[in-house]
Amino acid sequence: MMKMKLLIPLFLITGLCLVGCGTDDAADDTSPQLDPNRNQTEPAETNNKLGFVRYTKDEFANDESHEHRAITIDRREMADMISRILLQNNQYEEVATLVTDEEVLIAFEHSENIAIDEAMINARKTAESVLPRYYDIYTSGDKSLIQDIQTLHYSLANDPNFDYDQTVQTIIEEMKQDGTPDDE
């Protein structure tokens, strides 16, 4: 009987230790999503200068948010960036840029101080510097295509079910007539 009285506290202590250890493991399984700024001590403005994240394999494996996360490109932001970069140059008067899932269409009005071939090459190189490599890039100095691109955008904005593929292909065929020159 004496041995039994000594074993009961031993079992209780062992049980509490196991429960305590189990609680720590459970907390790791329900850890919050990966937070790249969790250890950040720099001011928030630093993120405007540098983009940095660091994860361990274990952190990534325990994070369930990555399983349903699709890698996307903000097409509007990319179109805006390309147009703004080109307009910073005095060689462009007006620029319309359309970014789809596979193509980039850039129509522009250029100034008289640049040849059309050079303006088309610069427009294509600008898009290449901003977007992933798999995009097909079409450029044109035909001012009427600026309106065509804008009309296409508004058609899709007004009717989300609008089948724009044929219109995009028609604009591309018109742009091909300009024949974007090869790099030099």
C-alpha positions as CSV (number, residue, x, y, z in Angstrom):
1,M,0.0,0.0,0.0
2,M,2.9,2.3,0.8
3,K,4.3,1.8,-2.7
4,M,1.0,2.7,-4.2
5,K,0.8,6.0,-2.3
6,L,4.3,6.9,-3.7
7,L,3.3,5.9,-7.2
8,I,0.2,8.0,-7.4
9,P,2.1,11.3,-7.1
10,L,4.7,10.1,-9.5
11,F,2.0,9.3,-12.1
12,L,0.4,12.7,-11.5
13,I,3.7,14.5,-12.0
14,T,4.5,12.5,-15.1
15,G,1.0,13.1,-16.5
16,L,1.3,16.9,-15.9
17,C,4.6,17.0,-17.7
18,L,3.2,15.2,-20.7
19,V,0.2,17.5,-20.8
20,G,2.5,20.5,-20.6
21,C,4.7,19.2,-23.4
22,G,1.7,18.5,-25.5
23,T,0.4,22.0,-25.1
24,D,3.6,23.5,-26.5
25,D,3.4,21.3,-29.6
26,A,-0.2,22.2,-30.1
27,A,0.7,25.9,-29.9
28,D,3.2,25.4,-32.7
29,D,0.6,23.8,-34.9
30,T,-1.8,26.7,-34.5
31,S,0.8,29.4,-35.0
32,P,-0.2,32.5,-36.9
33,Q,0.4,32.8,-40.6
34,L,3.9,33.7,-41.6
35,D,4.6,37.3,-40.9
36,P,7.7,38.6,-42.7
37,N,7.7,41.7,-40.4
38,R,7.4,39.8,-37.1
39,N,11.0,40.7,-36.0
40,Q,11.1,44.0,-37.8
41,T,12.6,46.8,-35.7
42,E,13.2,49.2,-38.6
43,P,10.7,52.0,-39.4
44,A,7.9,51.1,-41.8
45,E,9.4,53.5,-44.4
46,T,12.2,50.9,-44.9
47,N,9.8,48.7,-46.8
48,N,9.6,51.4,-49.5
49,K,13.4,51.0,-50.1
50,L,13.9,47.2,-49.6
51,G,11.7,44.2,-49.8
52,F,13.0,41.4,-47.5
53,V,11.6,38.2,-46.0
54,R,13.2,35.3,-44.2
55,Y,11.6,32.0,-43.3
56,T,12.8,28.7,-42.1
57,K,11.6,25.5,-43.8
58,D,9.8,24.6,-40.5
59,E,8.0,27.9,-40.4
60,F,6.9,27.5,-44.0
61,A,5.8,23.8,-43.5
62,N,3.7,24.8,-40.5
63,D,2.0,27.7,-42.3
64,E,-1.2,26.6,-44.0
65,S,-1.9,29.9,-45.7
66,H,0.6,29.1,-48.6
67,E,-1.5,26.1,-49.7
68,H,-4.2,28.2,-51.3
69,R,-2.1,31.1,-52.3
70,A,-1.8,31.8,-56.0
71,I,1.0,33.9,-57.4
72,T,-0.6,36.9,-59.2
73,I,0.5,40.0,-61.0
74,D,-1.5,43.2,-60.6
75,R,-2.1,43.8,-64.3
76,R,-3.4,47.3,-63.7
77,E,-0.4,48.2,-61.6
78,M,2.0,46.8,-64.3
79,A,0.2,48.8,-67.1
80,D,0.3,51.9,-64.9
81,M,4.0,51.5,-64.2
82,I,4.9,50.9,-67.9
83,S,3.0,54.0,-69.0
84,R,4.4,56.2,-66.3
85,I,8.0,55.1,-67.1
86,L,7.5,55.9,-70.7
87,L,5.9,59.3,-70.1
88,Q,8.9,60.3,-67.9
89,N,10.8,60.3,-71.1
90,N,10.3,63.4,-73.4
91,Q,9.9,61.2,-76.4
92,Y,6.3,60.1,-75.6
93,E,3.3,62.4,-75.6
94,E,0.6,59.8,-74.8
95,V,0.7,56.2,-73.9
96,A,-1.9,53.5,-73.5
97,T,-0.9,50.1,-72.0
98,L,-3.0,47.0,-71.7
99,V,-1.7,44.0,-69.8
100,T,-3.5,40.6,-70.2
101,D,-2.5,37.3,-68.8
102,E,-0.1,36.7,-71.8
103,E,0.3,39.9,-73.8
104,V,1.2,43.5,-73.3
105,L,-0.1,46.0,-75.8
106,I,1.5,49.5,-75.8
107,A,0.2,52.2,-78.2
108,F,1.7,55.6,-78.0
109,E,2.0,59.0,-79.6
110,H,5.7,59.9,-79.9
111,S,7.4,63.3,-80.2
112,E,9.2,64.4,-83.3
113,N,12.6,64.1,-81.6
114,I,12.6,60.3,-81.8
115,A,12.3,57.9,-84.7
116,I,9.3,55.5,-84.6
117,D,11.5,52.4,-84.6
118,E,13.5,53.7,-81.6
119,A,10.3,54.6,-79.8
120,M,8.9,51.1,-80.3
121,I,12.1,49.5,-79.1
122,N,12.2,51.7,-76.0
123,A,8.6,50.9,-75.2
124,R,9.2,47.1,-75.6
125,K,12.4,47.3,-73.4
126,T,10.5,49.2,-70.8
127,A,7.8,46.5,-70.6
128,E,10.5,43.8,-70.5
129,S,12.2,45.4,-67.6
130,V,8.9,45.4,-65.6
131,L,7.2,42.2,-66.4
132,P,8.1,38.5,-66.3
133,R,9.7,37.1,-69.4
134,Y,6.8,35.0,-70.7
135,Y,4.8,38.0,-71.9
136,D,4.5,38.7,-75.6
137,I,4.9,42.5,-76.0
138,Y,3.4,44.4,-78.9
139,T,4.1,48.1,-79.5
140,S,2.7,50.7,-82.0
141,G,3.1,54.3,-82.7
142,D,-0.4,54.3,-84.3
143,K,-2.3,56.9,-82.3
144,S,-5.7,55.3,-83.3
145,L,-4.8,52.2,-81.3
146,I,-4.7,54.2,-78.1
147,Q,-8.5,54.7,-78.5
148,D,-8.9,51.0,-79.4
149,I,-7.2,49.9,-76.2
150,Q,-9.2,52.3,-74.1
151,T,-12.5,51.1,-75.8
152,L,-11.5,47.5,-75.1
153,H,-10.9,48.3,-71.4
154,Y,-14.2,50.1,-71.0
155,S,-16.1,47.3,-72.8
156,L,-14.8,44.8,-70.3
157,A,-15.4,47.1,-67.3
158,N,-19.0,47.6,-68.4
159,D,-19.6,43.9,-69.1
160,P,-17.5,41.5,-67.1
161,N,-18.7,38.7,-69.4
162,F,-17.4,40.5,-72.5
163,D,-15.3,38.1,-74.6
164,Y,-12.3,40.4,-75.2
165,D,-9.9,37.8,-76.8
166,Q,-11.0,38.5,-80.4
167,T,-10.6,42.2,-79.9
168,V,-7.2,41.8,-78.3
169,Q,-6.1,39.6,-81.3
170,T,-7.4,42.2,-83.8
171,I,-5.4,45.0,-82.0
172,I,-2.3,42.7,-82.0
173,E,-2.7,42.1,-85.8
174,E,-2.8,45.9,-86.3
175,M,0.3,46.4,-84.1
176,K,2.2,43.7,-86.1
177,Q,1.7,45.8,-89.2
178,D,4.0,48.4,-87.6
179,G,6.6,45.6,-87.1
180,T,8.4,46.2,-83.9
181,P,12.1,46.3,-84.8
182,D,14.6,43.9,-83.3
183,D,17.0,45.0,-80.5
184,E,20.2,46.5,-81.6
